Amino acid sequence: MMAPDYTWWHGFYECKKRFVSFTEGGNDLIKHNKKAYKAIDFPAATGNTTRPAQVFGTGK
């Protein structure tokens, strides 16, 4: 896993690709004077690990 090709394609390249996508999204929001989307009810974001009934049903 120390080979230069493995390090590039499975390390830095993926990191750079995601960073560029993130930066372009932020620049687009600034350009169009929009606010970023905020997921208020994202499952498990608050530490609650209860399965959401909307996704998994009531279990009856």
Residue pairs with C-beta under 8 A, 6 or more apart in sequence:
1 7
26 36
29 35
29 36
39 45
43 52
43 55
